[in-house]
Amino acid sequence: MKIIFWISLFIVFYTFFGYGIVLFVLVRMRRLIKGKRVIAAKGEHTPGLTMVIAAYNEADIIEEKIKNTLLLKYPAGKFHIIIITDGSDDATPAIVSRYAAIQLMHQPVRNGKIAAVHRAMQNVTSEIVVFTDANTFLNDDALLYICRHYKDDKVGAASGEKKVHADDVADATAGEGIYWKYESTLKKWDAELYSVVGAAGELFSIRTELYQPVPPDTILDDFMISLLVAEKGYRIAYEPLACAVEHGSESISEELKRKIRIAAGGIQSILRLKGLMNPFKNPVLAFEYVSHRVLRWTVTPFLLILAFLLNAMIAFQTYELFYIVLFLIQCLFYVMALLGWMMEKRQLKIKVLFIPYYFCMMNYAVIAGIRRFMRRQQSAAWEKSKRRKV
């Protein structure tokens, strides 16, 4: 029983903290042996690019997104914009049509985001294609920073940095911002060691020739598209100076809905990208992929529960002080999470409870997502989460 407990606890620790420590050490070792990766200067490499924005019923924000996009710095004549609004039945297509500099693609039938992206890609002829969400806003130099990575022929995709805007009235969803700061650090180290393991749809790009359509029922299309590039032997670069900013979820229930969808898509991606876990094909990529993604989306949430139950059994059977203290620490953490949930229900804001509450919510979402995927209850169609207003 103790052996299983310690194995469970070790995997949990490794998933959320240990991998970061190991990654930090490996990156420092790589720097000592090979030096830091050489990256072109901003604006040094500016291939032709097309930005694809899939927008479904975004009338309340699409004009702001268009204005933000038109202000992005990039050489004239090398930047093309496609906004595809398939299925939108609000004013989104009409608003986009006012801008002559933007190519509008629209059809009344809604087949899901990935179907819309596939259709848009048939109109892309540039060397690079950039994908970004309709509800995220980029910094002026984002494209110049992200495209400099393509001077390296081994780079097949490049991802920007997602930033979650937290305001003064942030509640437990502030944990989303804390989580993304930690994720950003891991992605920087992943990329420096070898490659990012999956790009977020807020801002990522690929070489157009490497684009591979994914099945229409794909839930995490951005994740799958980018990792199919990595599966071909190319690196996914990470550019922290290319920022995609969005507001946090309107409520913890909205964030939970989004996390469950991501978890369902995560288990689907793992089943479809089994080759990435083959250590004989690409050992470093396999190590990063399993450590950073697979463990989180499969066994770790269940091991959290198992470790708690085993700790309780050991503590009350042996009465050993060490296991009793360890069990009480776990109890305290989960009580804080429960209090965070109760405070959120009463719209009370106690920041010290954000992290345990958000952590437990994330792991519950994985279990719920796996259950939803196994029951085939997760659609690939857009499921918009409500975001905080400016």
C-alpha positions in Angstrom: 0.0 0.0 0.0 2.8 2.4 0.9 4.6 1.7 -2.4 1.5 2.5 -4.4 0.9 5.6 -2.4 4.4 6.9 -3.0 4.3 6.0 -6.7 1.0 7.9 -7.0 2.4 10.9 -5.1 5.5 11.0 -7.1 3.7 11.0 -10.4 1.4 13.8 -9.2 4.3 15.8 -8.0 6.3 15.2 -11.2 3.3 16.2 -13.4 2.8 19.6 -11.8 6.2 20.5 -10.4 8.8 17.9 -11.0 8.8 18.1 -14.8 9.4 21.9 -14.5 12.4 21.2 -12.3 13.8 18.5 -14.6 13.2 20.7 -17.6 15.0 23.7 -16.0 18.0 21.5 -15.3 18.1 20.0 -18.9 17.8 23.5 -20.4 20.7 24.8 -18.4 22.8 21.7 -19.4 21.9 22.3 -23.0 23.1 25.9 -22.8 26.4 24.8 -21.3 27.0 22.3 -24.1 25.5 24.0 -27.1 24.7 27.6 -26.0 21.4 29.3 -26.3 19.4 28.8 -29.5 20.1 31.5 -32.1 17.0 33.4 -33.2 16.8 36.0 -35.9 16.2 39.6 -34.9 12.7 41.1 -35.2 11.9 41.9 -38.8 15.0 40.1 -40.1 12.9 37.4 -41.8 9.5 38.4 -43.2 8.0 35.7 -45.4 4.6 36.2 -47.0 1.8 35.3 -44.6 -1.9 35.0 -44.3 -3.8 35.4 -41.1 -6.9 33.2 -40.8 -9.6 34.2 -38.2 -12.5 31.9 -37.7 -15.4 34.0 -36.2 -18.8 32.6 -35.3 -21.4 35.2 -34.1 -18.7 37.6 -32.9 -20.6 40.8 -33.8 -20.0 42.4 -30.4 -16.2 42.1 -30.8 -15.2 41.6 -34.4 -14.8 45.2 -35.3 -12.4 45.7 -32.5 -10.5 42.6 -33.6 -10.3 43.9 -37.2 -9.0 47.3 -36.1 -6.4 45.5 -33.9 -5.4 43.3 -36.9 -5.0 46.2 -39.4 -2.7 47.9 -37.0 -0.2 45.0 -36.9 3.2 45.8 -38.3 4.3 43.8 -41.3 5.8 44.7 -44.7 3.2 46.0 -47.2 2.2 43.4 -49.8 3.2 40.5 -47.6 0.2 40.3 -45.3 -3.2 39.0 -46.2 -6.2 38.6 -43.9 -9.0 36.1 -44.2 -12.0 36.1 -41.8 -14.3 33.1 -42.2 -17.7 33.5 -40.6 -19.5 30.2 -41.6 -22.8 29.7 -39.9 -22.9 33.2 -38.3 -26.4 34.5 -38.2 -25.7 37.8 -36.5 -24.1 40.9 -38.0 -20.5 39.5 -38.1 -20.4 38.9 -41.9 -21.9 42.4 -42.6 -19.3 44.1 -40.3 -16.4 42.2 -41.9 -17.6 43.1 -45.4 -17.1 46.8 -44.7 -13.4 46.4 -44.8 -11.9 46.1 -48.3 -8.5 45.0 -47.0 -10.0 41.8 -45.6 -11.2 38.8 -47.5 -14.5 37.6 -46.1 -15.5 34.0 -46.5 -19.1 33.1 -45.5 -21.6 30.4 -46.0 -24.9 30.0 -44.0 -24.2 26.4 -43.1 -22.4 25.8 -39.8 -20.1 22.8 -39.9 -17.8 23.7 -37.0 -14.6 25.6 -36.7 -12.2 23.0 -38.2 -14.4 22.7 -41.3 -14.3 26.5 -41.6 -10.5 26.5 -41.2 -10.1 23.8 -43.9 -12.2 25.8 -46.3 -10.2 29.0 -45.6 -6.9 27.1 -46.1 -7.9 26.4 -49.7 -7.4 30.2 -50.3 -4.0 30.4 -48.6 -1.0 30.7 -51.0 1.5 32.4 -48.7 4.5 30.6 -47.2 3.2 31.1 -43.6 -0.3 31.0 -42.2 -1.2 32.5 -38.8 -4.2 31.4 -36.9 -5.8 33.6 -34.2 -9.1 33.8 -32.3 -11.7 36.5 -32.8 -11.7 37.4 -29.1 -7.9 37.8 -28.7 -5.9 40.9 -29.4 -2.3 41.0 -30.5 0.6 43.4 -29.8 1.7 45.5 -32.7 4.9 43.6 -33.4 3.5 40.1 -32.9 3.8 39.0 -36.5 7.4 40.3 -36.9 8.4 38.4 -33.8 6.6 35.2 -34.6 7.9 35.0 -38.2 11.5 35.5 -37.4 11.6 31.9 -36.3 11.0 30.6 -39.8 14.5 31.6 -40.8 15.4 28.3 -39.2 14.4 25.6 -41.7 13.9 23.1 -38.9 11.0 25.2 -37.5 7.7 24.1 -38.9 5.4 26.0 -36.6 5.6 28.9 -34.1 3.3 29.7 -31.2 2.7 33.0 -29.5 2.1 33.6 -25.8 -1.4 33.6 -24.4 -2.0 36.2 -21.7 -5.1 36.3 -19.6 -6.2 39.8 -18.5 -7.2 39.9 -14.9 -9.0 43.0 -13.5 -9.7 44.3 -10.1 -12.9 42.3 -9.7 -11.2 39.0 -10.5 -12.6 36.0 -8.7 -11.4 32.4 -8.7 -11.0 32.7 -12.5 -7.8 34.6 -11.6 -6.3 31.2 -11.2 -6.5 31.0 -15.0 -4.0 33.8 -15.3 -1.7 32.2 -12.7 -1.9 28.9 -14.6 -1.0 30.5 -17.9 2.0 32.2 -16.4 3.4 28.9 -15.3 2.4 27.3 -18.6 4.3 30.0 -20.5 7.4 29.3 -18.5 7.2 25.6 -19.3 6.7 26.4 -23.0 9.8 28.6 -23.1 11.9 25.8 -21.7 10.2 23.1 -23.9 11.1 25.2 -27.0 14.6 25.8 -25.9 15.2 22.1 -25.1 13.6 21.0 -28.3 10.0 21.9 -29.2 6.7 23.2 -27.7 4.3 20.3 -27.4 1.1 21.7 -29.0 0.1 25.3 -29.8 -2.9 27.2 -28.4 -5.4 28.6 -30.9 -5.2 32.1 -29.6 -2.0 32.7 -31.7 0.0 30.1 -33.7 1.4 29.7 -37.1 2.7 27.0 -39.4 4.4 26.6 -42.8 1.5 26.4 -45.2 3.0 23.4 -47.0 3.0 21.5 -43.7 -0.7 22.0 -43.1 -2.5 18.7 -42.7 -6.3 18.6 -42.5 -7.5 16.9 -39.3 -10.8 14.9 -39.1 -13.9 17.0 -38.8 -14.7 15.7 -35.4 -11.4 17.0 -33.9 -12.0 18.9 -30.7 -8.6 20.5 -30.2 -7.9 21.4 -33.9 -5.1 23.9 -33.1 -3.3 21.3 -30.8 -3.6 18.6 -33.4 -2.6 20.7 -36.4 0.6 21.9 -34.7 1.6 18.5 -33.3 1.1 16.9 -36.8 3.9 19.3 -37.8 6.1 18.1 -35.0 5.3 14.5 -35.9 6.9 15.2 -39.3 10.2 16.0 -37.5 9.9 19.8 -37.4 10.2 21.9 -34.2 7.4 24.1 -32.8 9.0 27.4 -31.7 7.7 29.6 -28.9 7.7 33.4 -29.1 6.9 35.1 -25.8 7.1 38.6 -27.4 4.1 37.7 -29.7 1.2 38.1 -27.3 -2.4 37.2 -27.6 -4.4 38.9 -24.9 -7.9 37.8 -23.8 -10.1 38.4 -20.9 -10.6 35.6 -18.3 -13.8 33.5 -18.3 -16.9 35.4 -17.1 -17.3 32.9 -14.2 -15.8 29.7 -12.9 -18.7 27.7 -14.5 -17.7 29.1 -17.9 -14.1 28.3 -17.2 -15.1 24.8 -16.2 -17.1 24.3 -19.4 -14.0 25.3 -21.4 -11.6 23.1 -19.4 -13.9 20.0 -19.8 -13.9 20.6 -23.5 -10.1 20.9 -23.6 -9.8 17.7 -21.5 -12.1 15.8 -23.9 -10.0 17.0 -26.8 -6.9 16.1 -24.9 -7.8 12.4 -24.6 -8.9 12.4 -28.2 -5.5 13.9 -29.3 -3.6 11.4 -27.2 -5.4 8.5 -28.9 -4.8 9.9 -32.3 -1.2 10.9 -31.8 0.1 7.7 -30.3 3.3 7.9 -32.4 4.5 11.0 -30.5 5.0 8.8 -27.4 7.4 6.5 -29.2 10.8 7.2 -27.6 12.7 5.4 -30.4 11.4 7.8 -33.0 12.1 11.1 -31.3 13.1 10.6 -27.6 13.2 14.3 -26.6 9.8 15.1 -28.1 8.3 11.9 -26.6 9.7 12.9 -23.1 8.3 16.4 -23.4 4.9 15.2 -24.7 4.3 12.6 -22.1 5.6 14.7 -19.2 3.8 18.0 -20.2 0.6 16.7 -21.8 -0.2 13.0 -21.5 0.2 12.6 -17.7 -2.1 15.6 -17.1 -4.8 14.4 -19.4 -4.8 10.8 -18.3 -3.7 9.2 -15.0 -2.7 12.2 -12.8 -6.2 13.4 -11.7 -7.1 9.8 -10.8 -3.8 9.4 -8.9 -4.7 12.5 -6.8 -7.8 10.7 -5.5 -5.9 7.5 -5.0 -3.1 9.2 -3.1 -5.6 10.8 -0.8 -7.5 7.6 -0.1 -4.3 5.6 0.5 -2.8 8.3 2.7 -6.0 8.1 4.9 -5.8 4.3 5.1 -2.1 4.3 6.0 -2.5 7.1 8.6 -5.4 5.4 10.4 -4.0 1.9 10.2 -0.4 2.7 11.3 -0.9 5.9 13.3 2.6 7.0 12.0 3.0 10.7 12.7 4.5 11.4 9.2 1.6 10.0 7.3 -0.9 11.7 9.7 0.7 15.1 9.1 0.8 14.4 5.3 -2.9 13.5 5.4 -3.8 16.6 7.3 -1.9 18.8 4.8 -3.9 17.2 2.0 -7.1 17.8 4.0 -6.2 21.4 4.5 -5.6 21.9 0.8 -8.9 20.4 -0.2 -10.8 22.3 2.5 -9.3 25.5 1.1 -10.5 24.4 -2.4 -14.0 23.7 -1.0 -14.0 27.1 0.8 -13.0 28.7 -2.5 -15.9 27.0 -4.2 -18.3 28.2 -1.5 -17.0 31.8 -1.6 -17.3 31.8 -5.4 -20.9 30.8 -5.1 -21.5 33.7 -2.7 -19.5 36.0 -5.0 -17.0 36.6 -2.2 -13.3 37.1 -3.2 -10.6 35.6 -1.1 -7.5 35.4 -3.2 -5.6 32.8 -1.1 -8.3 30.3 -2.1 -7.9 30.9 -5.9 -5.1 28.4 -6.5 -6.4 25.3 -4.6 -9.9 25.9 -6.0 -8.6 26.3 -9.6 -6.2 23.4 -9.3 -9.1 21.1 -8.1 -11.4 22.4 -10.8 -8.8 21.7 -13.5 -8.3 18.1 -12.4 -12.1 17.5 -12.0 -12.4 18.9 -15.6 -10.0 16.2 -16.8 -12.1 13.4 -15.3 -15.3 15.0 -16.6 -13.7 15.5 -20.0 -12.6 11.8 -20.3 -16.1 10.7 -19.3 -17.7 13.0 -21.9 -15.3 11.8 -24.6 -15.9 8.2 -23.8 -19.7 8.7 -24.0 -19.2 10.6 -27.3 -21.0 13.6 -25.8 -18.4 16.2 -26.8 -19.1 18.0 -30.1 -16.3 19.5 -32.3 -18.5 22.6 -33.0 -17.8 25.9 -31.5 -18.6 26.2 -27.8 -18.1 29.8 -26.9 -17.3 30.6 -23.3 -18.5 33.9 -22.0 -15.6 36.3 -21.3 -15.3 39.2 -19.0 -16.1 42.6 -20.6 -13.6 45.4 -20.8 
